[in-house]
Amino acid sequence: MRARSEALALLAGSGTADLAYRITQVALPLVVLQETGSVAATGLVGGAAGVPVLLSPWWARKARQWVDSGPRLAVVAAFSAMALATVPATAALGVLQPALLVMSGLLLGFGDALSNPGRSALLADTGDRWGPDKAVVLLTWQDGLRRIGMLIGPPIGAFAIAAGFTDTLLWIEAAAVLVAGLLACTVKAERAPQEVVAPSIRASLQGRPDVLYGWIARGTGCLTWFAFTLGLSVIGAQRGQPGVYLAAGMSGYGVGALAGTAVTLAVIRRIPPVPLAAVAWFVMGLCWIGMGVWTTPAAVTVLAALSGVTVVLGIAAISMLITRSSEGAERRALLSGQSVVVSASSSAGLLVGGPIIAAVGAEPTLIGAGALTSVVALGILLKKPHQPSQIPGQVRNLDHHAA
């Protein structure tokens, strides 16, 4: 019962903080534009926040192992809340400057690099105490709550802005992050006395080739994600329907991802993780190709919904690989590595996406991005599957895992 209550507290905190983030995404650029008058400054917080995450394999090797309990996660949450509150506080004082935006983003990035994998590791550890394979179930629910936030957060933010609560939303996000940390305070640490050396991400991958294959498939999907978001935005603008195609795609993707959460909970224990992840991103690539060939709002909505289902299945498969084959310090290192893969590949895609679309067009870019994603996933699927290594003491679950 204690594990269940701790899991619910972690999920509630994660869902609350992420919903607040999705709502505030709409408000932050407006506040920055209003205070600085600079369009270029609107992305400074988000851009700066990605830097510490990308560099975390070097600076966070020991720091991420420190976040192994609810109270310590709450300390990091308080730090992140302070970073978030910097923007509305300086805006209220009339001293908001680009340098302060960069500082806020960097501080927030340091907090995110520790709190995101730390919360996921705590949730997985709680699942281990709850029952066999509950870790991947809880991580899937965490991802499902994130998808709900993606779906309902922006409309809530738009409504609040229309009602005149733009600055207030930024304070609400800081408060939500702090509350999420406080909710985690009841979660105790699961410390192993023999863990005296903080493993690197590379060292934690040794003996776990399946996790690496999963990261390659997911990283390729994140790299080509720009073709979906930027590509649909450009198509809408070129066809005199700005926002229509992207709205259709994101709505379909959100609904599909929510449906995928339910599907995942039903099938994740019945299909080997590596083939499941490979098939998931193979189908997602085909969806990108379909959008490039049949570019209508209706077709985009249906194909985006299908891709939403498959992506959730793929992410859950990788979570299962990590939770079944690691624990403690190595699990935190692997979850940190996964965050770096997602952030780095997404950032690289956005960096090169604009020039690629400008050079060859949005529809060919969707087709090419889909082909690349599918080819990489197919290569992993055709490779001889590896059996993930078992963590000490996990032999008790072998019969269940084989099901």
C-alpha positions as CSV (number, residue, x, y, z in Angstrom):
1,M,0.0,0.0,0.0
2,R,2.9,2.4,0.8
3,A,4.4,1.8,-2.7
4,R,1.0,2.5,-4.3
5,S,0.5,5.8,-2.4
6,E,4.1,6.9,-3.2
7,A,3.5,6.1,-6.9
8,L,0.3,8.1,-6.9
9,A,2.1,11.1,-5.3
10,L,4.9,11.0,-7.9
11,L,2.4,10.7,-10.7
12,A,0.3,13.6,-9.4
13,G,3.3,15.8,-9.0
14,S,4.6,14.9,-12.5
15,G,1.2,15.5,-14.1
16,T,0.6,18.8,-12.3
17,A,4.0,20.2,-13.2
18,D,3.8,19.1,-16.8
19,L,0.3,20.5,-17.3
20,A,1.5,23.8,-15.9
21,Y,4.4,23.8,-18.3
22,R,2.1,23.1,-21.3
23,I,-0.2,26.0,-20.2
24,T,2.7,28.4,-19.7
25,Q,4.3,27.6,-23.1
26,V,1.6,29.9,-24.6
27,A,2.2,32.7,-22.1
28,L,6.0,32.9,-21.8
29,P,6.8,34.2,-25.3
30,L,4.1,36.9,-25.0
31,V,5.5,38.1,-21.6
32,V,9.0,38.2,-23.0
33,L,7.9,40.0,-26.2
34,Q,5.9,42.5,-24.2
35,E,8.8,43.3,-21.8
36,T,11.7,43.2,-24.2
37,G,10.1,44.1,-27.5
38,S,12.4,41.5,-29.1
39,V,11.1,38.5,-31.1
40,A,14.5,36.9,-31.0
41,A,14.4,36.9,-27.2
42,T,11.2,34.8,-27.0
43,G,13.1,31.5,-27.3
44,L,16.0,32.3,-25.0
45,V,14.6,30.5,-21.9
46,G,13.9,27.3,-23.8
47,G,17.1,27.4,-25.8
48,A,19.3,28.0,-22.8
49,A,17.5,25.3,-20.8
50,G,18.6,22.7,-23.3
51,V,22.3,23.4,-22.8
52,P,22.8,21.9,-19.3
53,V,20.8,18.8,-20.4
54,L,23.0,18.3,-23.4
55,L,26.1,18.7,-21.3
56,S,24.8,16.6,-18.4
57,P,26.8,13.4,-19.3
58,W,29.9,15.4,-18.2
59,W,28.8,17.5,-15.3
60,A,25.9,15.5,-13.8
61,R,27.5,12.1,-13.4
62,K,27.6,12.3,-9.6
63,A,24.9,14.9,-9.2
64,R,22.1,12.7,-10.7
65,Q,22.9,9.9,-8.2
66,W,22.2,12.4,-5.4
67,V,18.6,12.6,-6.4
68,D,17.6,9.2,-5.0
69,S,14.7,10.2,-2.7
70,G,11.6,12.3,-2.5
71,P,13.1,15.0,-0.2
72,R,16.1,15.4,-2.5
73,L,13.8,15.6,-5.5
74,A,11.9,18.4,-3.6
75,V,15.1,20.3,-3.2
76,V,15.8,20.2,-6.9
77,A,12.1,21.2,-7.5
78,A,12.5,24.2,-5.3
79,F,15.6,25.2,-7.3
80,S,13.7,24.9,-10.5
81,A,10.7,26.9,-9.1
82,M,13.1,29.7,-8.2
83,A,14.5,29.7,-11.8
84,L,10.9,29.8,-13.2
85,A,9.9,32.6,-10.8
86,T,12.8,34.8,-12.1
87,V,10.9,35.7,-15.3
88,P,7.6,37.0,-13.8
89,A,9.4,38.6,-10.9
90,T,11.8,40.6,-13.0
91,A,8.9,41.4,-15.4
92,A,6.9,42.8,-12.5
93,L,9.9,45.0,-11.5
94,G,10.3,46.1,-15.1
95,V,13.9,44.9,-15.3
96,L,13.5,41.8,-17.6
97,Q,16.5,41.6,-19.9
98,P,17.8,39.0,-22.3
99,A,20.7,38.2,-19.9
100,L,18.2,37.4,-17.2
101,L,16.2,35.1,-19.6
102,V,19.4,33.2,-20.4
103,M,20.3,32.9,-16.7
104,S,16.7,31.6,-15.9
105,G,16.9,29.1,-18.7
106,L,20.3,27.8,-17.7
107,L,19.2,27.4,-14.0
108,L,16.0,25.6,-15.2
109,G,18.1,23.4,-17.4
110,F,20.3,22.3,-14.5
111,G,17.2,21.5,-12.5
112,D,15.6,19.6,-15.4
113,A,18.7,17.5,-16.0
114,L,18.5,16.2,-12.5
115,S,14.7,16.2,-11.7
116,N,13.4,14.5,-14.9
117,P,15.5,11.3,-14.8
118,G,15.4,11.4,-11.0
119,R,11.6,11.4,-10.8
120,S,11.4,8.6,-13.4
121,A,14.0,6.5,-11.5
122,L,12.1,7.0,-8.2
123,L,8.8,6.1,-10.0
124,A,10.4,2.9,-11.4
125,D,11.9,2.0,-8.0
126,T,8.5,2.5,-6.4
127,G,7.0,0.2,-9.1
128,D,9.6,-2.5,-8.3
129,R,8.4,-2.5,-4.7
130,W,4.7,-2.6,-5.8
131,G,5.0,-5.7,-8.1
132,P,6.6,-7.3,-11.1
133,D,6.8,-5.0,-14.2
134,K,4.9,-2.2,-12.3
135,A,7.8,0.0,-13.0
136,V,7.1,0.1,-16.8
137,V,3.4,0.5,-16.1
138,L,4.0,3.6,-13.9
139,L,6.4,5.1,-16.5
140,T,3.8,4.5,-19.2
141,W,1.2,6.3,-17.0
142,Q,3.7,9.2,-16.5
143,D,4.1,9.5,-20.2
144,G,0.3,9.3,-20.6
145,L,-0.2,12.2,-18.2
146,R,2.3,14.2,-20.3
147,R,0.3,13.5,-23.4
148,I,-2.9,14.7,-21.7
149,G,-1.0,17.9,-20.8
150,M,0.1,18.4,-24.4
151,L,-3.6,18.0,-25.5
152,I,-5.4,20.3,-23.0
153,G,-2.6,22.6,-21.8
154,P,-2.4,25.0,-24.8
155,P,-6.1,25.6,-25.0
156,I,-6.3,26.3,-21.2
157,G,-3.3,28.7,-21.6
158,A,-5.0,30.5,-24.5
159,F,-8.2,30.9,-22.6
160,A,-6.3,32.3,-19.5
161,I,-4.4,34.8,-21.7
162,A,-7.6,36.0,-23.2
163,A,-8.9,36.5,-19.7
164,G,-5.9,38.7,-18.8
165,F,-3.9,36.2,-16.7
166,T,-0.7,36.1,-18.8
167,D,1.8,37.0,-16.1
168,T,-0.1,35.0,-13.5
169,L,0.4,31.8,-15.5
170,L,4.2,32.1,-15.0
171,W,3.7,32.3,-11.2
172,I,1.4,29.3,-11.4
173,E,4.0,27.2,-13.1
174,A,6.6,28.0,-10.5
175,A,4.1,27.1,-7.8
176,A,3.1,23.8,-9.6
177,V,6.8,22.7,-9.8
178,L,7.2,23.4,-6.1
179,V,4.0,21.5,-5.2
180,A,5.2,18.6,-7.3
181,G,8.4,18.5,-5.3
182,L,6.5,18.6,-2.0
183,L,4.3,15.7,-3.1
184,A,7.4,13.5,-3.6
185,C,8.6,14.1,0.0
186,T,7.1,10.9,1.3
187,V,9.1,8.7,-1.1
188,K,12.1,7.1,0.6
189,A,15.5,6.3,-0.9
190,E,16.4,2.8,-2.0
191,R,20.1,3.0,-1.5
192,A,22.4,0.1,-2.1
193,P,25.4,0.3,0.3
194,Q,27.8,-1.2,-2.3
195,E,27.1,1.7,-4.8
196,V,30.2,3.9,-4.1
197,V,31.0,4.8,-7.7
198,A,28.7,6.8,-9.9
199,P,28.5,5.0,-13.2
200,S,28.7,6.9,-16.5
201,I,26.1,6.6,-19.1
202,R,28.5,4.7,-21.4
203,A,29.5,2.3,-18.7
204,S,25.8,1.6,-17.8
205,L,25.2,0.7,-21.5
206,Q,27.7,-2.1,-21.3
207,G,26.0,-5.5,-21.6
208,R,22.7,-3.8,-22.6
209,P,22.9,-3.5,-26.4
210,D,19.1,-3.6,-26.6
211,V,18.8,-0.3,-24.7
212,L,21.3,1.2,-27.2
213,Y,19.2,-0.1,-30.2
214,G,16.1,1.4,-28.6
215,W,17.8,4.8,-28.2
216,I,18.9,4.7,-31.8
217,A,15.3,4.1,-33.0
218,R,13.9,6.8,-30.6
219,G,16.7,9.2,-31.4
220,T,16.1,8.9,-35.1
221,G,12.4,9.6,-34.5
222,C,13.2,12.7,-32.5
223,L,15.7,13.9,-35.1
224,T,13.0,13.7,-37.8
225,W,10.2,15.2,-35.6
226,F,10.9,18.6,-37.2
227,A,9.4,17.3,-40.5
228,F,6.1,16.9,-38.7
229,T,5.9,20.2,-36.7
230,L,7.8,22.6,-39.0
231,G,6.7,20.8,-42.2
232,L,3.0,21.0,-41.4
233,S,3.3,24.6,-40.3
234,V,4.9,25.5,-43.7
235,I,2.4,23.5,-45.7
236,G,-0.5,25.4,-44.0
237,A,1.1,28.7,-44.6
238,Q,1.8,27.9,-48.3
239,R,-1.8,26.8,-48.9
240,G,-3.3,29.8,-47.3
241,Q,-4.5,27.9,-44.2
242,P,-2.0,28.9,-41.5
243,G,-2.1,26.7,-38.5
244,V,-4.8,24.3,-39.9
245,Y,-2.5,21.4,-40.8
246,L,-0.4,21.7,-37.7
247,A,-3.5,21.8,-35.5
248,A,-4.9,18.8,-37.3
249,G,-1.6,16.9,-36.9
250,M,-1.1,17.8,-33.2
251,S,-4.7,17.1,-32.3
252,G,-4.6,13.7,-34.0
253,Y,-1.2,12.9,-32.5
254,G,-2.5,13.8,-29.0
255,V,-5.6,11.6,-29.2
256,G,-3.6,8.8,-30.7
257,A,-1.0,9.0,-27.9
258,L,-3.8,8.8,-25.2
259,A,-5.2,5.7,-27.0
260,G,-1.7,4.3,-27.2
261,T,-1.3,4.5,-23.4
262,A,-4.3,2.2,-23.0
263,V,-3.0,-0.1,-25.7
264,T,0.4,-0.2,-24.2
265,L,-0.8,-1.3,-20.8
266,A,-2.5,-4.2,-22.5
267,V,0.3,-5.5,-24.8
268,I,3.6,-4.3,-23.3
269,R,4.2,-7.5,-21.4
270,R,3.3,-9.8,-24.3
271,I,5.7,-8.6,-27.0
272,P,9.5,-8.6,-26.8
273,P,10.7,-5.0,-26.3
274,V,13.2,-4.6,-29.1
275,P,10.9,-5.8,-31.9
276,L,8.1,-3.7,-30.4
277,A,10.2,-0.5,-30.4
278,A,11.5,-1.2,-33.9
279,V,8.0,-1.8,-35.4
280,A,6.7,1.3,-33.5
281,W,9.2,3.7,-35.2
282,F,9.0,1.9,-38.5
283,V,5.2,2.5,-38.6
284,M,5.8,6.1,-37.5
285,G,8.1,6.6,-40.4
286,L,5.5,5.3,-42.7
287,C,3.0,7.8,-41.3
288,W,5.4,10.6,-42.1
289,I,5.7,9.3,-45.7
290,G,1.9,9.1,-45.9
291,M,1.5,12.8,-44.8
292,G,3.9,13.8,-47.5
293,V,1.9,11.9,-50.1
294,W,-1.7,12.6,-48.9
295,T,-1.4,16.1,-47.5
296,T,-4.9,16.9,-46.5
297,P,-6.1,17.9,-43.0
298,A,-8.2,14.7,-42.8
299,A,-5.3,12.4,-43.8
300,V,-2.9,14.2,-41.6
301,T,-5.2,13.8,-38.6
302,V,-5.6,10.0,-39.1
303,L,-1.9,9.4,-39.8
304,A,-0.8,11.5,-36.9
305,A,-3.2,9.6,-34.6
306,L,-1.6,6.3,-35.7
307,S,1.9,7.7,-35.2
308,G,0.8,8.8,-31.7
309,V,-0.2,5.2,-30.8
310,T,3.1,3.8,-32.1
311,V,5.3,6.3,-30.4
312,V,3.8,5.5,-27.0
313,L,4.4,1.8,-27.6
314,G,8.0,2.4,-28.6
315,I,8.7,4.6,-25.6
316,A,7.2,2.0,-23.2
317,A,9.3,-0.7,-24.8
318,I,12.5,1.2,-24.1
319,S,11.3,1.8,-20.5
320,M,10.8,-1.9,-20.1
321,L,14.3,-2.6,-21.3
322,I,15.8,-0.2,-18.8
323,T,13.6,-1.1,-15.8
324,R,14.1,-4.9,-16.3
325,S,17.9,-4.7,-16.7
326,S,19.0,-2.1,-14.2
327,E,18.4,-0.7,-10.8
328,G,19.8,2.0,-8.5
329,A,22.6,4.1,-9.8
330,E,22.8,2.4,-13.2
331,R,19.0,3.0,-13.7
332,R,19.4,6.7,-13.0
333,A,22.4,6.9,-15.4
334,L,20.4,5.1,-18.2
335,L,17.3,7.4,-17.7
336,S,19.6,10.4,-17.8
337,G,21.2,9.1,-21.0
338,Q,17.8,8.7,-22.5
339,S,16.9,12.3,-21.7
340,V,20.2,13.4,-23.4
341,V,19.4,11.3,-26.5
342,V,15.9,12.9,-26.8
343,S,17.1,16.5,-26.2
344,A,20.2,16.3,-28.4
345,S,18.4,14.6,-31.4
346,S,15.4,16.9,-31.2
347,S,17.6,20.0,-31.0
348,A,19.7,18.8,-33.9
349,G,16.5,18.2,-36.0
350,L,15.2,21.6,-35.3
351,L,18.5,23.2,-36.1
352,V,18.8,21.7,-39.6
353,G,15.0,21.3,-40.3
354,G,14.4,24.9,-41.5
355,P,17.1,24.9,-44.1
356,I,16.1,21.4,-45.3
357,I,12.5,22.4,-45.8
358,A,13.5,25.6,-47.5
359,A,15.7,23.7,-49.9
360,V,13.5,20.7,-50.9
361,G,10.0,21.6,-49.7
362,A,7.8,20.4,-46.9
363,E,6.2,17.4,-48.5
364,P,9.5,15.9,-49.8
365,T,11.0,16.5,-46.3
366,L,8.2,14.5,-44.7
367,I,8.7,11.7,-47.1
368,G,12.5,11.7,-46.6
369,A,12.3,12.0,-42.9
370,G,9.8,9.1,-42.8
371,A,12.0,6.9,-45.0
372,L,15.0,7.5,-42.8
373,T,13.1,6.7,-39.6
374,S,11.6,3.5,-41.1
375,V,15.0,2.3,-42.6
376,V,16.8,2.7,-39.3
377,A,14.0,0.9,-37.4
378,L,13.9,-1.8,-40.0
379,G,17.6,-2.3,-39.6
380,I,17.2,-2.8,-35.8
381,L,14.2,-5.1,-36.4
382,L,16.2,-7.4,-38.8
383,K,19.2,-7.5,-36.4
384,K,19.3,-10.7,-34.2
385,P,17.5,-9.8,-30.9
386,H,19.6,-9.7,-27.8
387,Q,18.3,-10.8,-24.4
388,P,18.5,-7.9,-21.9
389,S,20.8,-8.6,-19.0
390,Q,19.1,-9.2,-15.6
391,I,19.9,-7.2,-12.6
392,P,20.9,-9.0,-9.4
393,G,18.0,-10.6,-7.7
394,Q,15.7,-10.3,-10.7
395,V,15.7,-14.1,-11.4
396,R,12.5,-14.3,-9.4
397,N,10.7,-12.5,-12.3
398,L,12.1,-14.6,-15.2
399,D,9.0,-16.7,-15.7
400,H,6.8,-13.6,-15.8
401,H,9.2,-11.8,-18.2
402,A,9.1,-14.7,-20.6
403,A,5.3,-14.4,-20.9
